[in-house]
């Protein structure tokens, strides 16, 4: 994504006679790094001397793993289990997260620690969004994670089509190079699918004929979608709408009331996806201010992360010895606090959500915590979020004022006086902080 973004910026820089931008890294760098990777099958234990590591299926995405790490120091032994990203049970394609045989310490994700996924007919809900948008003559733009979510959506689309509920003439376009490659990797490793999916697709690792699926391999093919006639379903990365080709589709569809932007995954605080879900009315996309007139829809339950109940049930299934302590990671503060309370109430386990810089020393089944007293969220990041919203409001106001004085020049003097008063008032507001 960032290599493609650098290419786009360099085209703009060339027109401005500015210096080219060098990508942070290239695909060649990625392939060189992959030479240093060694694949480890599930259930195989790697012995590193005083440390052994075993990978278990986490059911999050294909290849995701729970790590069982056993550390021996002298006469003492500690078993640490890292949940990694823990998947939901009973999801298409993936096997359920494996149960763990005993743990001294659990390090568990908490993405949805304060939520419970709604139990509903996802296929029908997805179909309703599509039909509603097609009736309005718009596009369905789905910001989708390239690995996992795109393949799950294709599974649902194929099932809808196979049942005769999805019309043949609705194009389904995969517009993400990474998603395209990931789908090919999924098919190559079809033996890792759950039994239901293998029975559904067969044993050859090939998706049966699915007429309306198209692939946009190149950037030119991607751009052409925005000038195509008719309606389409476009799956494009990134899943939080912060980068990648999906930004072009948002730029061309957010202002259209007939289109729909459908979110089917977690949207982190501060991401463009989160701001759209929260109801922001104007956004800046690829350097342009855009009014949000498209319908914003959210279908939960598609997430690859377990919810609070599913996480606790996975922990409940851990056999003896029960964990001496649970550490919650990978979640916002509110989610961690809610999950902490649930674990303590339902399982009676000791739980701690680490802060940045905390140090924990483990010996056997004892853990000594040395807190850092640092905030969990970067202060700078919080201020950046606040200033980003402030900047957006200022830019909109600036444009409105300029348009106003062009239409009615007599407003110039009173508006300037109002701006001077506003500036004085703002300085007065922040004066007590000695900035």
C-alpha positions in Angstrom: 0.0 0.0 0.0 2.7 2.5 1.0 4.7 1.7 -2.2 1.6 2.5 -4.3 1.0 5.7 -2.2 4.6 6.8 -2.8 4.1 6.2 -6.5 1.0 8.4 -6.5 2.7 11.2 -4.5 5.6 11.1 -6.9 3.4 11.7 -9.9 2.1 14.8 -8.1 5.6 15.9 -7.1 6.8 15.6 -10.6 4.1 18.0 -11.8 5.2 20.5 -9.1 8.9 19.9 -9.8 9.4 18.6 -6.3 11.8 16.0 -5.1 10.6 12.4 -5.4 9.6 10.4 -2.3 11.3 7.1 -1.5 9.1 4.3 -0.3 9.7 3.1 3.3 10.4 -0.4 1.8 9.7 -2.2 -1.4 8.3 -5.6 -2.4 11.9 -6.7 -3.1 12.6 -5.9 0.6 9.7 -8.0 1.7 10.8 -11.0 -0.4 14.3 -10.7 1.0 12.9 -10.6 4.5 10.8 -13.7 3.9 14.0 -15.7 3.2 14.6 -15.5 6.9 11.2 -17.0 7.9 10.7 -20.7 8.8 7.2 -22.0 8.7 6.2 -24.1 11.8 3.1 -26.4 11.6 0.4 -26.4 14.2 1.0 -28.8 17.2 4.8 -29.0 16.5 7.0 -28.0 19.4 10.1 -26.0 18.7 12.9 -26.7 21.3 15.2 -23.7 21.9 17.0 -25.1 24.9 15.5 -23.7 28.0 12.5 -22.5 26.0 10.0 -24.5 24.0 7.3 -23.0 21.8 4.2 -24.7 20.4 1.7 -23.2 17.9 -2.0 -23.8 18.3 -4.8 -22.7 15.9 -6.2 -19.3 17.1 -9.1 -19.4 14.5 -8.5 -15.7 13.8 -7.3 -15.8 10.2 -5.7 -18.7 8.3 -2.4 -19.4 9.9 -3.1 -17.4 13.1 -1.6 -19.0 16.2 -1.9 -19.2 19.9 1.6 -19.6 21.4 2.4 -21.9 24.3 5.8 -21.0 25.6 7.4 -23.1 28.4 10.4 -21.5 30.1 12.7 -23.5 32.4 15.0 -21.7 34.8 16.9 -23.9 37.2 14.4 -26.0 39.0 11.4 -23.8 38.1 9.2 -24.0 35.0 6.6 -21.4 33.7 4.1 -21.9 31.0 3.0 -18.7 29.3 0.1 -18.8 26.8 -0.2 -15.9 24.4 -3.7 -15.9 22.8 -2.6 -13.7 19.9 -5.6 -12.4 18.0 -8.3 -14.8 19.2 -11.0 -15.8 16.6 -14.7 -16.3 17.0 -15.9 -19.9 17.1 -18.2 -21.2 14.3 -17.0 -18.9 11.6 -16.8 -19.7 7.9 -13.5 -21.2 6.5 -11.7 -21.2 9.9 -11.4 -23.9 12.5 -12.4 -22.9 16.1 -9.7 -21.6 18.4 -8.0 -24.6 20.1 -8.5 -25.3 23.8 -5.4 -25.1 26.0 -4.2 -27.7 28.4 -3.1 -25.7 31.4 -1.3 -22.4 31.8 0.6 -20.5 34.5 0.0 -17.2 32.9 -2.3 -16.0 30.1 -1.6 -13.0 27.9 -4.9 -12.4 26.2 -6.2 -9.9 23.6 -9.1 -7.6 24.6 -10.2 -6.0 21.3 -13.9 -6.6 22.0 -13.6 -6.8 25.8 -16.6 -4.6 26.2 -18.8 -6.0 23.4 -20.9 -9.1 22.6 -21.4 -9.8 18.9 -25.0 -9.8 17.7 -26.3 -13.2 16.8 -28.2 -12.7 13.5 -28.4 -13.9 9.9 -25.4 -12.2 8.4 -26.0 -13.3 4.9 -29.5 -11.9 4.8 -28.4 -8.6 6.4 -25.6 -8.3 3.8 -28.1 -9.0 1.0 -30.5 -6.3 2.3 -27.7 -3.7 2.2 -26.8 -4.7 -1.3 -30.4 -4.7 -2.6 -31.2 -1.4 -1.0 -28.1 0.2 -2.6 -28.8 -1.4 -6.0 -32.3 0.0 -5.9 -30.9 3.5 -5.4 -28.5 3.0 -8.3 -25.3 3.3 -6.2 -22.2 1.3 -5.3 -21.5 -0.7 -2.2 -18.0 0.2 -1.0 -16.7 -2.3 1.6 -13.4 -1.3 3.3 -12.1 -4.8 3.9 -9.1 -6.3 5.5 -7.1 -8.0 2.8 -6.4 -11.2 4.8 -9.4 -13.0 6.3 -12.3 -10.6 5.9 -12.2 -10.4 2.1 -12.3 -14.2 1.9 -15.1 -14.5 4.4 -17.2 -12.0 2.4 -16.5 -14.0 -0.8 -17.7 -17.1 1.0 -21.0 -15.3 1.9 -21.4 -13.8 -1.6 -20.9 -17.2 -3.2 -23.4 -18.9 -0.9 -26.0 -16.1 -1.7 -25.4 -16.6 -5.4 -25.5 -20.4 -5.1 -28.9 -20.1 -3.4 -30.2 -17.8 -6.1 -30.5 -14.8 -3.8 -27.7 -12.7 -5.4 -28.3 -11.6 -9.0 -25.7 -12.6 -11.7 -25.5 -9.1 -13.0 -24.1 -7.4 -9.9 -20.3 -7.2 -10.3 -18.3 -8.1 -7.2 -14.9 -6.5 -7.6 -11.8 -7.3 -5.5 -9.7 -4.2 -5.7 -6.7 -4.9 -3.5 -3.5 -6.5 -4.6 -2.9 -7.9 -1.2 -6.4 -9.3 -1.0 -6.0 -10.9 -4.4 -2.7 -12.5 -3.3 -4.1 -13.5 0.1 -7.1 -15.3 -1.6 -4.7 -17.3 -3.7 -2.8 -18.2 -0.6 -6.0 -19.3 1.1 -6.9 -21.6 -1.9 -3.3 -23.0 -1.9 -3.7 -24.0 1.7 -7.3 -25.3 1.5 -6.4 -28.3 3.8 -6.4 -25.8 6.7 -10.1 -24.9 6.1 -12.7 -26.2 8.5 -14.6 -29.4 7.5 -17.7 -27.5 6.5 -15.8 -25.2 4.0 -13.9 -28.2 2.5 -17.3 -29.9 2.0 -18.7 -26.7 0.6 -15.9 -25.9 -1.9 -14.7 -29.5 -2.5 -11.2 -30.9 -2.0 -9.3 -29.3 -4.9 -8.8 -25.9 -3.3 -10.7 -24.2 -6.1 -13.7 -21.9 -5.8 -16.5 -23.1 -8.2 -17.6 -20.9 -11.1 -18.7 -17.5 -9.6 -19.6 -15.4 -12.6 -19.7 -11.9 -11.2 -16.4 -11.8 -9.3 -13.9 -9.5 -11.1 -10.3 -8.6 -10.1 -8.7 -5.2 -10.4 -5.0 -6.1 -10.6 -3.6 -2.7 -11.6 -4.0 0.8 -10.3 -5.3 1.8 -13.8 -8.0 -0.9 -13.5 -8.9 0.4 -10.0 -9.2 4.0 -11.2 -11.4 2.9 -14.1 -14.0 1.5 -11.7 -14.9 5.1 -10.6 -16.0 6.0 -14.2 -17.8 2.7 -14.9 -21.5 2.8 -15.5 -24.0 0.9 -13.3 -23.7 -0.4 -9.7 -21.1 -2.7 -8.2 -19.9 -4.2 -5.0 -16.3 -3.1 -4.4 -14.1 -4.8 -1.7 -11.0 -2.8 -1.2 -8.3 -2.3 1.5 -7.5 -1.0 3.9 -10.2 -2.3 6.3 -10.1 0.9 8.4 -10.2 3.2 5.3 -6.9 4.9 6.3 -4.8 3.9 3.2 -4.9 2.0 0.0 -7.2 1.9 -3.0 -10.3 2.2 -0.9 -9.6 5.9 -0.5 -10.2 6.5 -4.2 -13.5 4.7 -4.0 -14.5 6.7 -0.9 -13.5 10.0 -2.7 -15.8 9.1 -5.6 -18.7 7.7 -3.5 -19.0 9.4 -0.1 -20.7 12.4 -1.7 -23.3 10.2 -3.5 -26.5 9.6 -1.5 -27.2 6.6 -3.6 -24.1 4.8 -2.5 -23.3 2.8 0.6 -20.1 2.4 2.6 -20.4 -0.8 4.5 -18.1 -1.5 7.5 -17.7 -5.1 8.5 -14.8 -5.0 10.9 -13.2 -3.2 13.8 -12.6 0.5 13.4 -9.8 1.9 15.6 -10.1 5.2 17.4 -8.8 8.0 15.2 -9.2 6.0 11.9 -11.2 7.4 9.0 -13.5 4.4 9.3 -14.2 5.1 12.9 -15.0 8.8 12.2 -17.4 7.7 9.4 -19.1 5.2 11.7 -19.4 7.9 14.4 -21.3 10.1 12.0 -18.8 12.8 10.8 -20.4 14.9 8.1 -17.4 16.1 6.2 -14.0 14.3 5.8 -10.8 15.0 4.0 -9.9 12.2 1.5 -6.8 12.4 -0.7 -6.5 16.1 -0.1 -10.1 16.9 -0.8 -12.9 17.9 1.6 -15.9 15.7 0.9 -19.4 16.0 2.3 -20.6 12.6 3.6 -23.9 11.9 1.9 -23.5 8.2 1.3 -25.3 5.8 3.6 -22.9 4.5 6.3 -23.8 0.9 7.4 -22.2 -1.3 10.0 -22.6 -5.1 10.1 -21.1 -6.4 13.3 -20.4 -10.1 14.0 -18.1 -10.4 10.9 -15.2 -9.6 13.1 -12.3 -12.0 13.2 -11.9 -11.2 16.9 -13.7 -13.0 19.7 -16.1 -10.9 21.8 -16.1 -10.7 25.6 -18.2 -13.8 26.2 -16.3 -15.9 23.7 -13.0 -14.8 25.2 -14.1 -15.7 28.7 -15.4 -19.1 27.5 -12.1 -19.8 25.8 -10.3 -19.0 29.1 -12.8 -21.1 31.0 -11.9 -24.1 28.9 -8.2 -23.9 30.0 -7.6 -27.1 32.0 -5.6 -27.4 35.2 -3.3 -25.8 36.3 -5.5 -22.6 36.2 -3.6 -19.4 35.4 -2.0 -17.6 38.3 -2.5 -14.3 36.6 -4.0 -12.9 33.4 -2.5 -10.0 31.4 -4.8 -8.1 29.0 -3.3 -6.6 25.9 -4.4 -5.4 22.5 -7.4 -3.4 23.4 -8.6 0.1 24.3 -8.8 1.0 28.0 -12.6 0.8 28.2 -12.6 -2.7 26.6 -9.8 -3.9 28.9 -11.5 -2.7 32.0 -14.8 -4.3 31.1 -13.1 -7.6 30.2 -11.1 -7.5 33.4 -14.3 -7.2 35.5 -15.9 -10.0 33.6 -13.0 -12.4 34.1 -12.7 -11.6 37.8 -16.5 -12.1 38.3 -16.9 -15.2 36.2 -13.6 -17.0 36.6 -12.2 -15.6 39.8 -8.8 -15.0 38.2 -6.3 -12.2 39.0 -6.2 -9.8 36.0 -3.9 -6.9 35.1 -3.9 -4.6 32.1 -0.3 -3.5 31.6 0.7 0.1 30.9 3.4 1.1 28.5 6.8 0.4 30.1 5.5 -1.9 32.9 8.0 -4.7 33.8 6.9 -8.1 35.0 9.4 -10.7 36.4 8.1 -14.2 36.4 9.5 -17.2 38.3 7.5 -20.4 38.3 3.9 -19.3 39.1 4.8 -16.0 40.8 4.8 -12.6 39.0 6.3 -9.4 40.3 5.1 -6.2 38.7 7.2 -3.0 38.5 4.8 -0.4 37.2 6.0 2.4 34.9 3.1 4.8 35.7 3.0 5.7 32.0 -0.4 6.4 30.3 -1.7 3.6 28.1 -2.4 6.0 25.3 0.2 8.4 23.8 -0.5 12.0 25.0 0.8 13.2 21.7 -1.6 11.0 19.8 -4.6 12.2 21.7 -3.6 15.8 21.0 -3.1 15.0 17.4 -6.6 13.6 17.2 -8.1 16.8 18.8 -6.1 19.1 16.5 -7.1 17.1 13.4 -10.7 17.8 14.1 -9.9 21.4 14.9 -8.0 21.8 11.6 -10.9 20.2 9.7 -13.4 22.6 11.2 -11.1 25.6 10.5 -10.7 24.6 6.8 -14.4 24.4 6.4 -15.0 27.7 8.1 -12.3 29.3 5.9 -13.9 28.2 2.7 -17.3 29.3 3.9 -16.0 32.8 4.8 -14.3 33.3 1.4 -17.4 32.2 -0.4 -19.5 34.5 1.7 -17.4 37.7 1.0 -17.2 36.9 -2.7 -21.0 36.7 -2.9 -21.6 39.7 -0.5 -18.5 42.0 -0.3 -20.3 44.1 2.3 -19.7 41.3 4.8 -15.9 41.7 4.6 -15.6 44.2 7.5 -18.0 42.7 10.0 -16.5 39.2 9.4 -13.0 40.5 9.9 -14.1 42.1 13.2 -15.7 38.8 14.2 -12.5 36.9 13.4 -10.4 39.4 15.5 -12.8 38.9 18.4 -12.6 35.1 18.0 -8.8 35.2 18.0 -8.7 37.3 21.1 -11.2 35.0 22.8 -9.1 31.9 21.9 -6.0 33.4 23.3 -7.8 34.2 26.5 -9.0 30.6 26.7 -5.5 29.1 26.6 -3.8 31.9 28.6 -4.1 30.1 32.0 -2.0 27.2 30.7 1.1 29.4 30.0 1.6 27.9 26.6 
